[in-house]
Amino acid sequence: MKQIKLCITGCMGRMGMQLIKSSIKNKNFKLVALTENRLINKKFNGITPELNSHTAFKKTDIIIDFTEPSCTLEILKIASKLKKKVVIGTTGFSRHQENLIRQYSKNIAILKAGNMSLGVNLLMYLTEITSKSLNDEYLSKIFEVHHKHKKDYPSGTALMLGKGIADGKNKNIYNLIGKKFLNKKSFPYGKKINFNSIRKGEIIGEHEVKFSSGKEIITLNHEAFDRALYSDGALTASKWLIKKKPGLYSMRDLLNFS
């Protein structure tokens, strides 16, 4: 198989550095470009990081983006003109920004996931099934823990799980988002989905979904131990997306969950 030419944006970030390591080890990919929001006078695997530009993206087949929302939209604007495919692992998008991503996906293939882990995407699927199976007496809430450097909360994964609950009830996630707590020792269930986010240490990621009827509690959870879990997932997503037509895809499409 011909190697896929890869560009990693936000290359100096935690995920960017991990993606560089993983892509170098993966024989399906050839790392051809790296970008950052500032000029870096340093080489990684013989490549000097550039700013996001036509020049940086023209040489690649696919772009993997773990940056921040406004940067992602800047990248999509350039990628769309160049007809380059994009895997998005960035989180924290507003409703308006989500709509802009959908617009770009009419022109290029985009795979967007709040989490690239197989286990987390299976958890989302199970969350949807559980939500669909339980009646309205069961209230739900979502708990997540990440390292102290993570800025956004709830995490993209927590919101994915919230969407799983909403989809199970055939409701819009934006109408079901309840209170968003930060660093609380405990937090309540609600008629809407309440979230609690903990930011401490160097924890890679823990997520927990709870359903309660007042008589019983059902708990679904996932814990990540190695950041390579996400970079390997992003590379798997890239290999899958390279063959796809324009559209907005998810890890669920890749994993073929019905």
N, C-alpha and C positions, 0 to 999 in steps of 0.2 A: 504493500500500500504506500502511495506517495505521502510523504510527511506533510502535515498540516502546518502552514506558517502561522505563527501565533504572536499576538501582541498582548501584553499585560499592562493595564492602566493602574495608576496608584501603586506603582511598583515598590515604593518605599514603605508602604503600610504593612501591617502584620500579615494580612492575607496575600498581599503582593509579593512579599519576600518568600512566603511559603509556596506560592504558585511558581515562582522562579525555580525553587528547589525541585518541586514535583515535575515540572515540565522538562527540565534537563534530564531527569531519569526516565521519562516516558518516550519511547522510540517512535510513537505516532506523531510527535510534534517537533517542530523546529522553531525555537524562539528567535524571532527576527526583530522585534521592537519592544521597547519599554517606554512608558510615559509617566510623568509626574506633573504636578501643578507648579513646579519650579525647576530651574535647571540644576542638575546634579553633576558635579565634576568627579564622577566615579563610574567605573565600568562593572557590569554584572554579566558574567559569561561572555565577556568581550563586547557587550552592548552598552553604549552610553544612553541613559534615559533622555527622552525628548519631551517637549510640551505636546499636548494633544493637538494634532494637526493632520492635514491631508498627507503631508510628507511621511509622517510616522505610520499612518494607517494604510497608505497605498500599497505598502510592501507585504501586507499580511492577508491571510484568508479569513481569520476570525479574531475577535477581540474579547478578552475576558475582563470584566469590569467589577472591581470591588472598591468603590470610591465613596462618593456622597451624592445625593440626588441632583444637585445643580450641575455637578461635573458629569454625571451619567448622561444628562440631557444634552450637554455640549458634545459629548462623545457620539451620541446617537445622531445628532445633526450632521456631523461629518461622515459617520459610517453610512448613513442613509444615502448621501450623495455619491459615495464610493461603492455602494452596494455590498458592504461588508457585513457579515453576520456577527451578532453580539450575544454573549452570555453575561447576564446581569446578576451579580450576587449582592449588589448594593441594597440597603434597606432604608426605611424612613421616608418613603415617598408620600406626598400629599395626594389627595383625590385628583386634583388637576394634573399633577405630574404623571399619575397612573394613566390618565386619559391621553396624554401626549405620547407615552410609550406605546399605547395601542395604535395611535396614528402612525408612528414610525414603523410599526410591525406590518403595516399594509405594503410597505416598500422593501423591507428586509426581514430576514428570519431572526427572531429574538427569543432566547430562552431566559425567562426571569424566574428566580426562586429566592425566597427569603432564607433558604437553607439548602445546601447541595448534598446533604447527607441522605443516603438510602434509608437509614433508620428513622430519621425525622420525617421524611416524606411518607414512610409507612405509618408512623404515628399520626400524621395528619389524616390519612385514609381511615385509620381505626377510630380517630376522633369523630369523623363525619358519620361513620357507621353507628357509633355509640349514640351520638346526638340524635340521629334519625330513629333509633330504636327506643329511646326513652321518651316518656310523655312530658308535658309541660310542668309537672310537679318537680322535676329535677332541675335545679339551678346549677350553673357552672361558673368556674373561675380558673384563671391561668396564672401560674407562677413560673418565673424564669430567673436564672442567675448567670451573669457574665462577668468578665474581668473588669477591673476598675477603669480601664481606658475606653470602654465602649460608651459612646455619647448618647445614642438614641434609646428611648424606652417607650413602650414595650419593644422588645426585639422584633425583628422582621419575622423570626420563627414563631414567636408568641402570637403575632397577628395572623400568621398562616394558620395556626391552630384555632384561633378565633374564627377564621373563615371556614375551617372545617366544621365547627359547631354550627355556624350560620347556614352553611350549605346543607347540613343534615336536617335543618328545620325549614329549608327552602326560603331563607330570609337573607336580606342584604347585610353584610358584616358591618357596614357603616351605621346601620340602624340598631345594631346590637352592642356596640362598644360602650361599656360602662365607665367606671372610674379607673384611673391609671395611677397606681401607687408606686412610690420609689423607696426602697430600703425599709419597708415596714416588716415587723416581726410576724404580724398576722393581718389578714384582711378578709372582708366578708364575701359571701356569695351574694348575688343580686339577680333581679329579673333580667338585667342585661349582663354581659360578660365583664367582670372586673379583672384587672391585671395587677400583679405586683412584681416589680423588677428589683433585683438585688445586684449591686455593683461592688465587687470586692476582689482583692487579690488578683490572681492570674487565671481564674477559672475559665475554661474554654466554652462551656455551655451546658446548662441543665434546664430542662423544660418539663412542666407537670400540668396536666389537665385534670380537674376534679369535677365530678358531677355528684350532687347530693339531693336526696329527697327528704332529708331530715330523719329518715329511718336507716339509710345506708349511704355509703360514699363509694364511688367508683373512681379509681385513679389510674391514669395512663401517664407514663413518663419516659424520658430519654436523657442519657448523660453522655457527653462527648469527652474523650480523654486526649485526643491528638488532632491538632489543626490540619494535618494532612488529610484527614477525613473529608474536609471541605474542598481542599485543592484538588484531590483526586476525583471528587464528585464533579467539580467544575470542568475538569479535563474530559471526563466521561460525557458530560453534557455537550461539550464542544465537538467531540468526535461524532456524536449523534446529530447535532444541529447542522453540521457541515453539508449534510445531504438533503436538508429540508428547504421547502419553498418559503417565501415570505409568510409571516404569521407570528402570533404570540404563543409561545409554548411554555410548558412548565415541566418540572421533574416528574410530575404525574404522567405526562404524555410519554416521557422517556421510559418510565417504569411500566407503562401500559396498565395502570390500575383502572379497572372498569368503573 
